[in-house]
Amino acid sequence: MTKTYTTKEEVFEQAQIILKKSLRDVISESEIKKVEAEIDQYNNQKKGLLGELVERFVFGLETNNRAEADFYIAGVELKTNPLKNHKKNKYASKERLVFSMIDYEKVVNETWGESSFLKKNRVLLLMFYLWLKEQSIIDYEFKFVYLLNLLEDISDEDILQIQKDWEFIVEKIKRGEAHLLSEGDTYYLGACTKAANSRVVRDQPQSRILAKPRAFSFKQQYLNYLIQKKLLGREINTESIFKKVRRITTLEDLFKSKFSRFVNKTDKEILVTLGEKAERKSKQYKRILANLILGVRGNKVEELEKANVTLKVITLEPSGALKESLSFPAFDYKDLVTQVWYDEDEEKMSDFHYQLETKKFLFVIFQKIKESNDIVLRKTMFWNFPMKDIEKARDVWEKTISLINEGRIVKEIKIDKNGKEKRFSYFPGLSFNGVAHVRPHGADKEDENELPTHDELTGKSSYTKQCFWLNATYIQKVIIEELTEAVFSNRKMIPKSRRFRIDLLSRLIY
C-alpha cells in the first residue's frame, strides 16, 4: 500500500533516511537480489529507474504517471539528480534537471500562474547523489536533500526570468514553431529534447510539421548556480549587475537598459560620460569598454554565468561587413570521432551539437568609423543558433569526422617567401555551406592534438588544434537583419537586399 504524506515537512524528514547512504543501505536483504536483477535487465542504463527505486524503497510510493506532484497531498514533486566531482567547486551537476513533458496541445491554453508546470513543480524535493561511472545505481551515495519552493526560495529576478522563459516557449509553440525550439532560446528554464528514441515525433498545434518531444528543464548552468548557493552555501566569484539596480527585471531588459543610452555613441563619448579611462592599445579594449558600461571590472558576470551566456564583442567594418568568425572550443580528434551527433536512445549528443543547442550569446556590436580610429556602439543583442540551420552544422561536423577517420588531413604543403612551411587541410572551409567551417584554434601550428589515424600525406600522428567556427558572413547576416529591423521598426516594409542593408548601415554612422 502506498504511504501517504500530508505535509512537505513530513516528506523532507523521510528523505533524511538516505542522506550519506545509498539505496543498498535501505533496501532489505530479501529485496536486494530482485532489484539487482531489475537493474541488470536494463544494463544499469534505464533513465528514471533510480527515481522509481527511491520512490519505492525510501518513500513507500507506487510508481505513477500523475499530472500532479508525486506527493500530491503534500504538494511536493520528487527529483533525483546526479552530481559529479569538481576540482574547484567540489560538486557540479552532471546534467540538467528535467521536469514534466511539454504537452504541445494543452500548454498553449495555459497561463503561467495556472500552468500544469507550476502546479506540479512549485515545491521540489531535490535529492542529489554522487555519480560514479562504474558504480551500480543502488550504490550511489546521496549527498544532499533540499526542499525548493520555486516562488519563494529564489530571487524575485530569477522567478520573473523563469516565468518569461516559460512564456517564450509557449508563445513559440502557439506560432507553430515547436519543431524550432532550442534550449538556447531561453535562460534558466529550457525545453530539452526528451523521447523514448530518436524516431519519436509529435503533432503540434498551428503547424503540420512534426516536432521532437520536449520537456521543461532547469539548464545545467543554472542548476549549478543553485547547488553552489543553496546546497554548499558558497559565494559565487562573480559580479552581479542585479545587485546594483533596485527594480525587478528580466535579463534582456536589464542589459538593454545598461547599453541603450550609449547606442550610436563613440568610444570616446562613452568614456567621457562614464568618467572612465581605458587603454586603446589593449587587446581587451572593447571588452573593457563593455564592462565599464555594465559597471563591472572583471569578465565574470553572475547573470551571464548562470544563464550560460557568453558576452562576445563584435566589430563591424565601416561598410557593415564582419571579418571575424565565431569560434567554439578546440576539439580533441580522438574524442571527436567517438561522439554521435544526437542519439536520444542513449541520451548522447556531440559537444558541437550541445553547444549550438544550449549556448546563448550577448553580442555587443561596435562599428569602425571610416578615416577615424573611433568606434561607435551600434547595438547589443542576445542570440542563439537557430534550429532551422542545425543540419548544415551537422554536415560540417560529419565531414570533419570522416576526414579524421580516413587520415585525410593535410591537402598540400607550400613554402612561403620567407621559407616557412604552410599546410592546407581538407577540413570544411568558409565556402563549404555558408554556415560553419573548421580551422585552427591553437597558440600556433605547433600546438597539436593526437590523431586517431595517421595523416596519409605527412604520416604524422598529430595535427594543429582545430575547432568549429560559425562563418563571419553568417553572423553578419544575423546582425544586419537585426539592425535594419530596428531602423525600419516603424515602417511596413523592411528591405530584403543584404547589399542595401549593408550600404544603409555605412550611411547611418555619419
C-alpha angles and dihedrals in degrees: 000000000000114000116235124225118194103183136038089235090059091051092049093048091053091050090061092073091077098041110126088005138089132232089260087065094056103036114091120244090245091059102037098084091049090052093047089052089051090051092048090051088065095035089241088293107102108121111228096019093110090054091049091051091049090052091049103042104026100037104019093236128148115232112260142167099220121160089224128068121295091247092041098175093048090040095231127138117207120224126178115194134178126243126198128203114266123194097215104029098030092227134030132176113263092210146354121292107251121209130181126325117267110247099210093196096050104034093065089066094052134091123213095250093051098032122138087230093060094041091055101036107031091111117032130192101208114199113186122195131185110252118214118182100228097037127104114244091244090061098054110119117230108228104177141016119192137175110219123188107199094208099043114025101057130057122283088241092055092047091052092048092050089051091050090048090053091048092049091053092048093048090052090053090049088056090055093253102120088122089059096052115128134179087234090065092079142034116229106356112053139184104233125188113260128173142135087247139353094262095063116107134167140214117253132199120254093021140064091212112108116234135206114256110256137187132206112254143170107245116245094244093052092046090052089052090054091047093053094044103035105028103030096028092223130156109237114235094235139098117249123217093188090063089061096055128066101210130079110242144148124266094253094049091046094054093039090055091050096052103030098084091055098050111125091013122121123241090254092053091048093053092047091050091049094043089232138127131216133180109247093202091062115108087224094050097119093043089050088051090052091048092051090053089051091047096240131118103203134051096245108091113179096218091053096041097054092045093049091240120152118207107222122187111214125192121203122201117243087263091056093253121136121218102179121083122211114254133207127201117295113263131227108236095215093047094044095059091054094056128095121218093230132339115169090181090069096023092241129146131173117252092245093050090048091051092050093045098047108023123101127190134206105210115204102194123204126176129208118238116228115251091006139088090224125106127203128216105239105175148322120227139171113230139176130183111274117237091224087075098042095104091057090053088049091054090057091047094049093046090051093051091047092053093048092050092048093048091237099139110123114054098180143339124225132184114226126216090272092056094252122141117244120192125205120200137209091232116126109277136201092285095050097099108329096253112069142002142176126245140144122305105174138105088260139330090284090061097095145167126211119262123225089219125033115251107258096217100046100020089225123146096213138045140190114288113266137188140186117265133192108229119257090229090053093052090042090057090052092050096045092051090051094047097046092046087055091050093048096038091120095046131081097226127057114194112248097201110103091203090054090051093051092047089049092053093051090053095046092067096067 
